Amino acid sequence: MRNPYSKPRGAVTRRDSLRIGCLTALGVGVADFLRLRSVRLGGQAMAGEHLGRSAARSCILLWLDGGPSHLETLDLKPEAPLEVRGPFQPIATQVAGIQISELLPETAKQADKLAIIRSLTSPLGEHGLANNYLLTGYKPSPVLQYPSYGAVVAHQRRDDGLLPRYVTIPEPRTGGAGFLGSTVEPFATGGDPSKPDFRVRDLDWFPGIDAARLRRRRDYLRSFDAAQAAVESSDSVGDPAWERAYRLATSREAKSAFDLSQEPDSVRVRYGPRMFGQSCLLARRLVERGVPFVSVINTGWDTHEGLVLQLKQGYSGAKVGVGLVPTFDLGFAALLEDLALRGLLDETLVIALGEFGRTPKLNVRGGRDHWPRVFSAVMAGGGVPGGQVIGASDQVGESPVDEPISPNDLARTIYTLLGIDPDLELRTGDGRPVPVNQGGKLVRSLCSR
């Protein structure tokens, strides 16, 4: 067996150089090639089987980039002074005693599926640092880049399907592979799924490449592999990375996974017409077809000013709320309902969060600034008991007063729900062992059925 540390992890051989050229003809770039080549690097089999049947098969992460205000969404303070409680009112949900923002009426109908966390806490209030902490469970380090949830899941899942194991819609703004390397970087769809001309890049051949020409290149590569294997006996004939890339680019089944036009109009309407909702629908199609981790990136939550305009209206003069929160409400609620109707919610963990919350007091510009001391998130599916609130903030939403949960604790819990042993040791490129999670505490109320 080849020593996995005999060369830097992810190093490109001269055989690989030829493959990169061939894969480029399919529209697959170098980063995608390296990611597809992960099967040769020998990612470990799925760990954490101590959870048995309770482990979630897949995860959809709804990343609310910029830091959503807990005081306008999941943790309103109607009894606080005006400068704290803000412009929106709480409404009752399907579960007695649980209230959320009036801007989330569809989500309120799904409350029996929700575990609302109101006591997340972090010391990091800068976007980049906070992003890394929330998405890895490790505080950022200048000497080591830690892998995100999606990268760890992609690393641990067996490569038994045609579709990528970690997909980001539309582009990865955070949450990369860290020390696990390019092999588990996310496959980015690009584009806007709500547009009629939406196409996933890298699934189409370059102009001038037809099926016959592609087959000739494939035959040439096979001949090259066979000749090279006679010299390099440690390499097997027929690179699975090439075969998978070829099948991905030529498979109607693979392309259909990304084709939202196959969804009935009635389903698409339920998710809402905007990019976030249609991205949630695409995420559902992907996990339905076996993709273990999908991130939907929703930007714009850094509301330092004009909070009402950004969160409720969306743009000046809007008659119907198309702001961040109503848009999230439609997409999130439709996703939960759709997964449940299809029998997928029990095996799909859904997480919605951002990197921190917002300040208890409104500023002079009608917005709120960064506030990591306490903030909220919501989880559903994947074995998470619904109809509950976990933790609490104080009367003005300034600090946690019950069950403070760190990003480290959250990471340990997420990995446990996904059937990945949090104490499993991963390896850096130079062979250094690093546990999936270090020092986190399991949030048991999220794991008990």
C-alpha positions as CSV (number, residue, x, y, z in Angstrom):
1,M,0.0,0.0,0.0
2,R,1.2,3.5,-0.8
3,N,2.2,5.6,2.2
4,P,-0.3,8.5,2.2
5,Y,2.4,10.8,3.6
6,S,5.0,10.0,1.0
7,K,4.1,13.2,-0.8
8,P,2.1,16.3,0.2
9,R,-1.7,15.6,0.5
10,G,-3.3,16.6,-2.8
11,A,-0.1,16.9,-4.8
12,V,-0.6,16.7,-8.5
13,T,1.4,14.1,-10.5
14,R,2.3,14.3,-14.2
15,R,-0.4,11.8,-14.9
16,D,-2.8,14.2,-13.1
17,S,-1.6,17.0,-15.3
18,L,-2.9,15.2,-18.4
19,R,-6.2,14.5,-16.7
20,I,-6.7,18.1,-15.7
21,G,-6.4,19.0,-19.4
22,C,-9.0,16.4,-20.3
23,L,-11.3,17.3,-17.5
24,T,-11.2,20.9,-18.5
25,A,-12.7,19.9,-21.8
26,L,-15.8,18.9,-19.9
27,G,-15.9,22.2,-18.1
28,V,-14.4,20.8,-14.9
29,G,-11.6,23.0,-13.5
30,V,-8.5,22.2,-11.5
31,A,-10.2,22.6,-8.1
32,D,-13.1,20.4,-9.2
33,F,-10.6,17.8,-10.4
34,L,-8.9,17.7,-7.1
35,R,-12.2,17.4,-5.3
36,L,-13.2,14.5,-7.6
37,R,-9.8,12.9,-7.0
38,S,-10.7,12.5,-3.3
39,V,-11.7,8.9,-3.9
40,R,-8.0,8.1,-4.6
41,L,-6.8,9.9,-1.4
42,G,-8.8,7.3,0.6
43,G,-11.3,9.3,2.7
44,Q,-12.3,7.3,5.7
45,A,-15.6,5.5,5.9
46,M,-18.4,7.1,7.7
47,A,-17.7,7.2,11.4
48,G,-19.9,7.7,14.4
49,E,-22.0,4.6,13.8
50,H,-22.5,4.4,17.6
51,L,-25.7,6.4,16.8
52,G,-26.9,3.6,14.5
53,R,-30.2,4.4,12.8
54,S,-30.6,7.8,14.5
55,A,-27.8,9.4,12.5
56,A,-28.9,11.8,9.9
57,R,-28.1,10.8,6.3
58,S,-27.7,14.4,5.1
59,C,-27.6,18.0,6.1
60,I,-28.8,21.3,4.7
61,L,-27.1,24.3,6.1
62,L,-28.9,27.7,5.6
63,W,-26.1,30.2,6.2
64,L,-27.4,33.7,6.9
65,D,-24.3,35.6,6.1
66,G,-23.7,38.8,7.9
67,G,-25.3,38.1,11.3
68,P,-29.1,38.0,11.6
69,S,-30.8,40.0,14.4
70,H,-32.1,37.6,17.0
71,L,-34.3,40.4,18.3
72,E,-36.2,40.7,15.0
73,T,-36.5,36.9,14.3
74,L,-36.4,34.3,17.0
75,D,-35.9,36.0,20.3
76,L,-38.1,39.2,20.5
77,K,-38.3,41.2,23.7
78,P,-41.8,42.8,23.7
79,E,-41.5,43.9,27.3
80,A,-38.1,45.7,26.8
81,P,-37.7,49.4,26.3
82,L,-38.5,50.7,22.8
83,E,-34.9,51.1,21.7
84,V,-34.3,47.4,22.5
85,R,-37.5,45.7,21.4
86,G,-37.4,47.1,17.9
87,P,-40.2,47.7,15.3
88,F,-41.7,44.1,15.0
89,Q,-44.1,42.2,17.2
90,P,-44.0,38.6,18.3
91,I,-46.7,36.1,17.2
92,A,-47.8,32.8,18.5
93,T,-46.7,29.6,16.8
94,Q,-48.2,26.2,16.4
95,V,-46.6,25.3,19.8
96,A,-48.1,26.9,22.9
97,G,-45.7,29.2,24.6
98,I,-43.3,29.7,21.7
99,Q,-43.4,33.0,20.0
100,I,-41.3,34.3,17.1
101,S,-41.4,37.4,14.8
102,E,-44.5,38.5,13.0
103,L,-42.3,38.4,9.8
104,L,-42.1,34.6,10.2
105,P,-45.8,33.4,9.9
106,E,-45.1,30.4,7.8
107,T,-42.2,29.3,10.0
108,A,-44.6,29.7,13.0
109,K,-46.8,27.0,11.4
110,Q,-43.8,24.6,11.4
111,A,-42.9,25.2,15.1
112,D,-43.6,21.6,16.1
113,K,-40.6,20.7,13.9
114,L,-38.3,23.4,15.3
115,A,-35.6,23.4,18.0
116,I,-35.0,27.2,18.6
117,I,-31.7,27.9,20.3
118,R,-31.6,31.3,22.1
119,S,-28.4,31.0,24.0
120,L,-25.6,30.7,21.4
121,T,-22.6,32.7,22.6
122,S,-19.2,33.6,21.1
123,P,-16.4,36.1,21.9
124,L,-15.8,36.8,18.2
125,G,-17.6,39.8,16.6
126,E,-15.7,40.2,13.3
127,H,-17.3,38.5,10.3
128,G,-14.4,36.4,9.1
129,L,-13.3,35.1,12.5
130,A,-16.8,34.5,13.6
131,N,-17.7,32.6,10.4
132,N,-14.8,30.3,10.9
133,Y,-15.7,29.6,14.5
134,L,-19.4,28.9,13.8
135,L,-18.7,26.7,10.8
136,T,-15.8,24.6,12.3
137,G,-16.2,24.6,16.0
138,Y,-12.6,25.8,16.4
139,K,-11.5,29.3,17.1
140,P,-9.5,30.6,14.1
141,S,-5.7,29.9,14.4
142,P,-2.9,31.5,12.4
143,V,-1.1,28.2,12.1
144,L,-3.9,25.9,11.0
145,Q,-7.1,26.2,8.9
146,Y,-9.8,23.9,10.3
147,P,-12.3,22.2,8.0
148,S,-15.9,23.2,8.0
149,Y,-18.9,20.8,8.6
150,G,-19.4,20.2,4.9
151,A,-15.7,19.3,4.3
152,V,-15.6,16.9,7.2
153,V,-18.8,15.2,6.1
154,A,-17.5,15.0,2.5
155,H,-14.3,13.5,3.8
156,Q,-16.1,10.9,5.9
157,R,-18.8,9.8,3.5
158,R,-18.1,6.9,1.1
159,D,-17.8,8.0,-2.5
160,D,-20.6,5.8,-3.8
161,G,-22.5,8.2,-5.9
162,L,-22.2,10.3,-9.0
163,L,-23.0,13.7,-7.5
164,P,-20.6,15.7,-5.4
165,R,-20.6,15.1,-1.7
166,Y,-20.5,18.8,-0.7
167,V,-22.4,21.4,-2.7
168,T,-22.7,25.1,-2.1
169,I,-25.5,27.3,-3.6
170,P,-24.5,29.6,-5.2
171,E,-20.9,30.4,-4.2
172,P,-18.9,29.5,-1.1
173,R,-18.3,32.7,1.0
174,T,-17.0,30.8,3.9
175,G,-16.8,27.2,5.2
176,G,-13.9,25.7,3.2
177,A,-11.9,22.5,3.5
178,G,-9.1,23.8,5.7
179,F,-6.3,21.3,6.3
180,L,-8.3,18.5,4.6
181,G,-7.3,20.1,1.3
182,S,-8.8,20.8,-2.1
183,T,-10.3,17.3,-2.4
184,V,-13.2,18.3,-0.2
185,E,-13.8,21.9,-1.2
186,P,-17.5,22.5,-2.1
187,F,-18.8,22.1,-5.6
188,A,-20.3,25.6,-6.3
189,T,-23.4,25.8,-8.5
190,G,-22.9,29.5,-9.4
191,G,-25.8,31.4,-10.8
192,D,-29.3,32.2,-9.4
193,P,-31.7,29.3,-9.2
194,S,-34.7,31.7,-9.4
195,K,-33.7,32.8,-13.0
196,P,-35.2,31.1,-16.0
197,D,-31.8,30.6,-17.6
198,F,-30.1,29.1,-14.5
199,R,-27.5,26.6,-15.4
200,V,-24.9,24.9,-13.1
201,R,-21.5,25.6,-14.4
202,D,-19.1,22.8,-15.0
203,L,-21.9,20.4,-16.0
204,D,-21.7,21.3,-19.7
205,W,-18.9,20.6,-22.2
206,F,-16.9,23.5,-23.6
207,P,-17.9,24.9,-27.0
208,G,-16.7,22.7,-29.8
209,I,-16.6,19.5,-27.7
210,D,-19.1,16.9,-28.8
211,A,-19.8,13.3,-27.6
212,A,-17.5,11.8,-30.2
213,R,-14.6,14.0,-29.4
214,L,-15.0,13.4,-25.7
215,R,-15.1,9.6,-26.2
216,R,-11.8,9.9,-28.2
217,R,-10.2,11.8,-25.3
218,R,-11.5,9.2,-22.9
219,D,-10.1,6.3,-25.0
220,Y,-6.7,8.1,-25.2
221,L,-6.6,8.6,-21.5
222,R,-7.4,5.0,-20.8
223,S,-4.5,4.0,-23.2
224,F,-2.2,6.4,-21.4
225,D,-3.2,5.0,-18.0
226,A,-2.6,1.4,-19.2
227,A,0.9,2.2,-20.5
228,Q,1.7,4.3,-17.4
229,A,0.5,1.6,-15.0
230,A,3.1,-0.8,-16.4
231,V,5.7,1.5,-15.0
232,E,3.9,2.8,-11.9
233,S,2.5,-0.4,-10.6
234,S,1.1,1.3,-7.5
235,D,-1.5,3.2,-9.6
236,S,-4.4,1.2,-10.9
237,V,-5.6,1.3,-14.4
238,G,-8.7,3.5,-15.0
239,D,-8.7,6.5,-12.7
240,P,-12.1,6.7,-10.8
241,A,-11.8,10.5,-10.7
242,W,-11.7,10.7,-14.5
243,E,-14.5,8.2,-14.8
244,R,-16.7,10.1,-12.3
245,A,-16.0,13.4,-14.0
246,Y,-16.9,11.9,-17.4
247,R,-20.1,10.4,-16.0
248,L,-21.0,13.6,-14.3
249,A,-20.7,15.6,-17.5
250,T,-22.4,13.1,-19.7
251,S,-25.1,11.8,-17.3
252,R,-28.6,13.1,-17.9
253,E,-29.5,11.8,-14.4
254,A,-26.8,13.9,-12.8
255,K,-27.8,17.0,-14.6
256,S,-31.4,16.4,-13.8
257,A,-30.6,16.7,-10.1
258,F,-29.9,20.4,-10.7
259,D,-32.8,21.0,-13.1
260,L,-35.5,23.0,-11.2
261,S,-37.7,23.1,-14.3
262,Q,-38.6,19.5,-13.5
263,E,-40.4,20.7,-10.4
264,P,-44.2,21.5,-10.7
265,D,-45.1,25.1,-10.6
266,S,-47.1,24.6,-7.5
267,V,-44.0,23.4,-5.6
268,R,-41.8,26.2,-6.9
269,V,-44.4,28.8,-5.8
270,R,-44.4,27.5,-2.3
271,Y,-40.7,28.2,-1.9
272,G,-41.1,31.8,-3.1
273,P,-39.9,33.4,-6.3
274,R,-36.6,34.7,-5.0
275,M,-33.1,33.2,-5.0
276,F,-33.1,31.9,-1.4
277,G,-36.3,30.0,-1.8
278,Q,-35.4,28.4,-5.1
279,S,-31.9,27.5,-3.6
280,C,-33.7,25.7,-0.8
281,L,-35.7,23.8,-3.4
282,L,-32.5,22.9,-5.2
283,A,-31.0,21.7,-1.9
284,R,-34.0,19.4,-1.3
285,R,-33.5,17.9,-4.8
286,L,-29.8,17.2,-4.0
287,V,-30.3,15.5,-0.7
288,E,-33.1,13.6,-2.1
289,R,-30.6,12.2,-4.6
290,G,-28.0,11.3,-2.0
291,V,-25.8,14.4,-1.6
292,P,-24.8,14.4,2.1
293,F,-24.1,18.1,2.6
294,V,-25.6,21.2,0.9
295,S,-25.0,24.8,2.0
296,V,-27.4,27.6,0.9
297,I,-25.7,30.9,1.2
298,N,-28.1,33.8,1.9
299,T,-26.3,37.2,2.1
300,G,-27.2,40.7,3.3
301,W,-27.9,40.2,7.0
302,D,-25.3,42.8,8.2
303,T,-28.0,45.3,9.0
304,H,-26.1,48.3,10.5
305,E,-28.8,50.7,9.2
306,G,-32.3,50.7,7.7
307,L,-33.3,47.6,9.5
308,V,-37.0,47.8,8.6
309,L,-36.2,48.3,5.0
310,Q,-33.7,45.4,4.8
311,L,-35.5,42.9,6.9
312,K,-39.1,43.6,6.0
313,Q,-39.6,45.6,2.8
314,G,-36.5,44.6,0.8
315,Y,-36.6,47.8,-1.2
316,S,-38.1,51.2,-0.9
317,G,-41.8,51.4,-1.8
318,A,-42.4,47.6,-1.8
319,K,-46.1,46.8,-1.2
320,V,-45.4,43.2,-0.2
321,G,-42.7,42.2,2.1
322,V,-39.8,40.8,0.1
323,G,-37.1,41.6,2.6
324,L,-34.7,39.2,4.1
325,V,-37.0,37.7,6.8
326,P,-40.2,37.2,4.7
327,T,-38.0,35.6,2.0
328,F,-36.3,33.3,4.5
329,D,-39.8,32.5,6.0
330,L,-41.2,31.2,2.7
331,G,-38.1,29.2,1.7
332,F,-37.4,27.7,5.2
333,A,-41.0,26.7,5.9
334,A,-41.5,25.2,2.5
335,L,-38.3,23.2,2.8
336,L,-39.3,21.7,6.1
337,E,-42.8,20.9,4.9
338,D,-41.6,19.4,1.6
339,L,-39.0,17.3,3.4
340,A,-41.6,16.0,5.8
341,L,-44.1,15.2,3.0
342,R,-41.5,13.2,1.2
343,G,-40.4,11.3,4.3
344,L,-37.0,12.9,4.2
345,L,-37.1,15.2,7.3
346,D,-36.2,12.5,9.8
347,E,-32.9,11.7,7.9
348,T,-32.1,15.3,6.9
349,L,-30.7,17.8,9.5
350,V,-31.6,21.4,8.6
351,I,-29.7,24.2,10.3
352,A,-30.3,28.0,9.9
353,L,-27.8,30.4,11.5
354,G,-25.4,33.2,11.0
355,E,-22.1,34.2,12.6
356,F,-23.5,36.3,15.4
357,G,-26.5,38.4,16.5
358,R,-27.1,42.2,16.7
359,T,-26.8,44.7,19.5
360,P,-29.5,45.0,22.1
361,K,-30.1,48.7,21.3
362,L,-30.9,50.2,17.9
363,N,-28.3,52.6,16.7
364,V,-28.9,56.1,15.4
365,R,-29.1,54.8,11.8
366,G,-32.1,52.6,12.6
367,G,-30.0,49.4,12.6
368,R,-28.1,47.1,15.0
369,D,-24.4,46.4,15.1
370,H,-22.4,43.2,15.7
371,W,-23.3,41.3,18.9
372,P,-21.8,37.8,19.5
373,R,-22.4,37.6,23.2
374,V,-25.8,36.0,22.6
375,F,-27.7,35.1,19.4
376,S,-30.1,32.5,18.0
377,A,-30.3,29.6,15.6
378,V,-32.9,27.1,14.6
379,M,-32.5,23.4,13.8
380,A,-35.0,20.8,12.6
381,G,-35.1,17.2,11.3
382,G,-32.3,14.7,11.5
383,G,-33.5,13.3,14.8
384,V,-33.8,16.8,16.5
385,P,-36.8,16.9,18.8
386,G,-39.1,19.7,17.6
387,G,-41.4,22.1,19.5
388,Q,-38.8,23.3,21.9
389,V,-36.8,26.3,22.9
390,I,-33.2,25.7,24.1
391,G,-31.6,28.2,26.4
392,A,-32.5,31.8,27.0
393,S,-31.1,35.3,26.8
394,D,-31.7,38.0,29.4
395,Q,-34.5,40.6,29.4
396,V,-32.9,42.8,26.7
397,G,-31.2,40.1,24.6
398,E,-27.7,41.0,25.7
399,S,-26.4,37.9,27.4
400,P,-27.3,34.2,27.9
401,V,-28.9,33.4,31.2
402,D,-29.7,29.8,30.7
403,E,-27.7,27.0,29.0
404,P,-25.1,29.0,27.1
405,I,-24.0,27.1,24.0
406,S,-20.6,27.8,22.3
407,P,-19.9,27.2,18.6
408,N,-17.7,24.4,19.9
409,D,-20.7,22.8,21.7
410,L,-22.9,23.2,18.6
411,A,-20.3,21.6,16.4
412,R,-20.0,18.6,18.6
413,T,-23.8,18.2,18.6
414,I,-24.0,18.6,14.8
415,Y,-21.4,16.0,14.2
416,T,-23.1,13.6,16.6
417,L,-26.4,14.0,14.8
418,L,-24.7,13.3,11.5
419,G,-23.2,10.1,12.8
420,I,-19.6,11.4,12.8
421,D,-17.7,10.6,16.0
422,P,-16.6,14.1,17.4
423,D,-13.5,12.5,18.9
424,L,-12.4,11.0,15.5
425,E,-8.9,12.1,14.6
426,L,-8.3,13.7,11.2
427,R,-4.9,14.1,9.7
428,T,-3.3,17.3,8.4
429,G,-1.1,17.2,5.2
430,D,2.0,16.4,7.3
431,G,0.3,13.7,9.3
432,R,-0.6,15.7,12.5
433,P,-3.7,14.3,14.2
434,V,-6.5,16.8,14.9
435,P,-9.8,15.7,16.4
436,V,-13.0,16.6,14.6
437,N,-14.1,18.4,17.8
438,Q,-12.1,19.4,20.8
439,G,-13.6,20.3,24.2
440,G,-17.2,20.8,23.0
441,K,-20.1,19.7,25.1
442,L,-23.0,17.8,23.6
443,V,-26.3,19.7,23.7
444,R,-28.4,16.6,24.8
445,S,-31.8,18.3,24.2
446,L,-31.0,18.4,20.5
447,C,-30.1,14.7,20.4
448,S,-32.7,12.9,22.4
449,R,-35.7,11.5,20.5
